[in-house]
Amino acid sequence: MTVLCLVEQDAAGLTDASLRALTFARTLAGPGGRLCAVLFGPAGQVPAGPLGSYGVTEAYVIEPGALDGYAPQAWARTLEGLASVTVASTVMAAGTERGHEVLAHLGALTGQPMAANCVSAEATADGTLTVARQRWAGLLIEDAVLDGSPALLTVATDAVPPAPAETAAQSETEVHVHEPQLAPADLLVKAEVSAAQDGGVSLATARVVVGGGRGVGGPDGFAPLEELAGLLGGVVGVSRVVTSEGWRPHTQQVGQTGTKITPELYLACGISGAIQHMAGCASAKHIVAVNTDPGAPILSRADYAVIGDLKDVIPALITAIKERPRS
């Protein structure tokens, strides 16, 4: 079996979500299978060593000269061509915003069904895949048969932990520069990222998320949370009420109708913890809640809780971090 996996990168290298997807893809390919990666960016910046450690035998790179920036249909058209080149039986991506969008476009281009947010997949004797996938933000697991060639799917960001192959590749991944065959229509829609946001850590892949809810009080109340997130190497996330009030953009929303996060630490400040919000942060390894209400629902799901006003707690925490000895 040959599995073709779209791999995303950020300022720190391969994203955590993509490493999880590669782990999932390697298991699906099985012993003797072939795992190929697709990356968009300069060939000279391809991390061949880390890719090899995750079992990737070949990486196909689309350089900025051939396709610069994020154009979802062009990326999907590129995957369609590479699926033919590699004779891939499965094409997949991490369950991020880009992963879902590109694979959905690929399904439209090929006429094949696409299964989103899969937590397991297994090939059957007749060439189909049996998959289990998350529905309703992970509150329901659906078992299904994915009948398509190639099979198209995205991997739930909390499906598996990132794990290098037990027997790491003896040599680095073989890197090929690929020239996609694109039509002008493929480039009609293209996303532009502002310089202030480019290269940063995304909410879906951040290892630390500092969340703010109604208790922050208003747009100006997020300044301490931004500072704390910066000190911890993380990003700010928000509850739905914050975006409904227009205090912060929807791209920062954590929850059933926002982004599902899988950080090592989720520090939830002034967030009551409605079920829709908890559906988005339930996969955090550790949840710390700061709230004035000892009966807030989020406290029953938190590993640690601080009962107090975030306007006092967060500045004190920032001061403590700044004053700690550095080795």
GIBELNOR-V973262 format. One record per pair of residues at least 6 apart in sequence whose ideal C-beta (glycine too) atoms are under 7 Angstrom apart, sorted by the first residue. I is the first residue (numbers start at 1). J is the second residue. D is the distance in whole Angstrom. If there is no record, write none. Layout:
I	J	D
I	J	D
This chain:
1	29	5
1	30	6
1	33	5
1	89	5
1	123	6
2	33	7
2	34	4
2	36	7
2	86	6
2	87	6
2	88	5
2	89	6
3	25	5
3	28	6
3	29	5
3	33	7
3	35	5
3	88	7
3	90	5
3	92	7
4	36	5
4	38	6
4	79	7
4	82	6
4	83	6
4	86	6
4	88	4
4	91	5
5	21	6
5	22	6
5	25	5
5	35	7
5	37	5
5	38	7
5	92	5
5	93	7
6	38	5
6	79	7
6	93	4
6	99	6
6	102	6
7	14	6
7	18	5
7	22	7
7	37	5
7	38	6
7	39	5
8	15	5
8	17	7
8	18	5
8	94	7
8	96	7
8	98	6
9	15	6
9	39	7
9	41	6
10	199	7
10	201	6
10	202	7
10	205	7
11	199	4
11	200	7
12	201	7
13	47	6
13	50	7
14	47	6
14	50	6
15	205	4
16	162	6
16	205	5
17	94	4
17	96	5
17	157	5
17	204	6
17	205	5
18	94	5
19	54	7
19	162	4
20	94	7
20	155	7
20	157	6
20	159	7
20	160	6
20	161	7
20	162	5
21	92	7
21	93	6
21	94	4
21	155	5
22	54	4
22	56	7
23	54	7
23	160	5
23	162	6
23	163	5
24	155	5
24	159	6
24	160	5
25	35	6
25	92	6
26	35	5
26	54	7
26	55	4
26	165	6
28	90	6
28	121	5
29	35	5
34	57	6
35	55	5
35	56	5
35	57	6
36	56	7
36	57	7
36	58	5
36	60	7
36	86	5
36	88	7
37	51	6
37	56	5
37	59	5
38	60	5
38	79	6
38	82	6
39	46	6
39	59	6
39	61	5
40	62	5
40	67	7
40	75	7
41	61	7
42	63	6
42	64	7
43	61	5
43	63	6
43	175	6
43	177	5
46	59	6
46	61	6
46	175	5
48	59	7
48	172	4
48	173	5
48	175	6
49	172	5
51	59	6
51	173	4
52	168	7
52	169	4
52	171	7
52	172	5
52	173	4
53	164	4
53	165	7
53	168	5
53	169	7
54	164	6
54	165	6
55	165	4
55	169	7
56	173	5
57	173	7
57	174	7
58	173	7
58	174	5
58	176	6
59	173	5
59	175	5
60	82	5
60	176	5
60	178	4
61	175	6
61	176	7
61	177	5
61	178	6
62	78	6
62	178	6
62	180	6
63	177	6
66	179	5
66	180	6
67	74	6
67	78	7
67	180	6
67	182	7
69	190	6
69	191	7
69	192	7
70	98	7
70	190	7
70	191	4
71	186	7
71	187	5
71	189	6
71	190	4
72	101	5
72	102	6
72	105	5
72	189	6
73	105	5
73	186	5
73	189	6
74	182	5
74	186	4
74	187	6
75	102	5
76	102	5
76	105	4
76	106	4
76	109	6
77	109	7
77	180	6
77	182	6
77	186	5
78	180	4
79	91	6
79	102	7
79	106	5
80	106	6
80	109	5
80	110	6
81	180	6
81	181	6
82	178	7
83	91	5
83	150	5
88	150	5
89	150	6
89	151	7
90	150	6
90	151	5
91	106	7
91	150	5
91	152	5
92	153	5
92	154	7
92	155	6
93	99	3
93	102	6
93	103	5
93	154	5
94	154	7
94	155	6
94	157	6
95	116	7
95	117	5
95	154	4
95	155	6
95	156	5
95	157	5
96	204	5
99	154	5
100	116	6
100	154	6
103	114	5
103	152	5
103	154	5
104	114	6
106	152	6
107	113	6
107	114	4
107	152	5
112	148	4
112	152	5
113	146	6
113	148	5
114	152	4
114	153	7
115	131	5
115	133	5
115	144	7
115	146	5
115	153	4
116	133	7
116	154	5
117	133	5
117	134	4
117	154	6
117	156	4
118	131	5
118	132	7
118	133	5
118	153	5
118	154	7
118	155	6
118	156	6
118	159	7
119	132	5
119	133	7
119	134	6
119	141	7
119	156	5
119	159	4
120	131	7
120	132	5
121	129	5
121	131	5
121	153	6
122	129	7
122	130	5
123	129	6
124	130	6
128	145	5
128	146	6
128	147	5
129	146	4
129	151	5
130	145	6
131	144	6
131	146	5
131	153	6
132	141	5
132	142	7
132	143	5
133	142	6
133	144	7
134	141	6
134	156	5
135	142	5
137	256	4
137	260	7
137	279	4
137	280	7
138	279	6
138	282	7
139	279	6
146	153	7
157	204	6
157	260	6
157	262	5
158	262	5
158	283	4
201	235	6
203	209	7
203	235	6
203	237	6
203	252	6
203	259	5
203	261	6
204	259	5
204	261	7
206	234	5
206	235	5
206	263	6
207	234	7
207	263	5
207	264	5
208	229	7
208	232	5
208	233	6
208	234	3
208	263	6
208	264	7
208	265	5
209	234	6
209	235	6
209	237	5
209	261	5
209	263	5
209	266	5
210	225	5
210	228	5
210	229	4
210	234	6
210	236	5
210	267	5
210	269	7
211	237	5
211	238	7
211	239	7
211	254	6
211	266	6
211	267	7
211	268	4
211	269	6
211	271	6
212	222	6
212	225	5
212	236	7
212	238	5
212	242	6
212	269	5
212	270	6
213	239	4
213	241	6
213	242	6
213	270	5
213	271	3
213	272	7
214	241	5
214	270	6
215	269	7
215	270	2
215	291	7
215	292	7
215	310	6
216	222	6
216	225	7
216	269	7
216	270	5
216	310	7
218	247	6
219	247	5
222	236	7
222	248	7
224	314	5
224	315	6
224	318	7
225	236	5
225	269	6
225	314	7
226	236	6
227	318	6
228	314	6
228	317	6
228	318	6
229	235	6
229	236	5
231	318	7
231	321	5
236	252	6
237	252	6
237	254	4
237	261	7
238	248	5
238	252	5
238	253	6
238	254	7
239	254	7
239	255	7
239	271	5
239	277	5
240	253	6
240	255	6
240	257	7
240	258	7
240	276	7
240	277	7
242	248	5
243	249	7
243	250	5
243	253	5
250	258	7
253	259	7
254	261	6
254	277	6
254	280	4
254	281	5
255	276	5
255	277	4
255	279	6
255	280	4
256	276	4
256	279	4
256	280	6
257	276	7
258	280	6
259	280	6
260	280	5
260	283	7
261	280	6
261	281	6
261	284	6
262	283	5
262	284	7
263	284	5
264	285	5
264	286	7
265	286	5
265	288	7
266	281	5
266	284	4
266	287	5
267	288	5
268	287	6
268	289	5
268	298	6
269	290	5
269	310	4
269	314	6
270	291	7
270	310	5
271	277	7
271	298	6
272	296	5
272	297	6
272	298	6
273	296	6
273	297	4
273	298	3
273	301	7
278	301	6
281	287	7
286	303	5
287	301	6
287	302	5
287	303	6
288	302	6
288	303	7
288	304	5
289	298	5
289	299	6
289	302	4
289	305	5
290	306	5
290	308	7
290	310	5
290	313	5
291	298	7
291	299	7
291	307	7
292	307	7
292	308	7
292	309	6
294	307	5
299	305	5
306	313	6
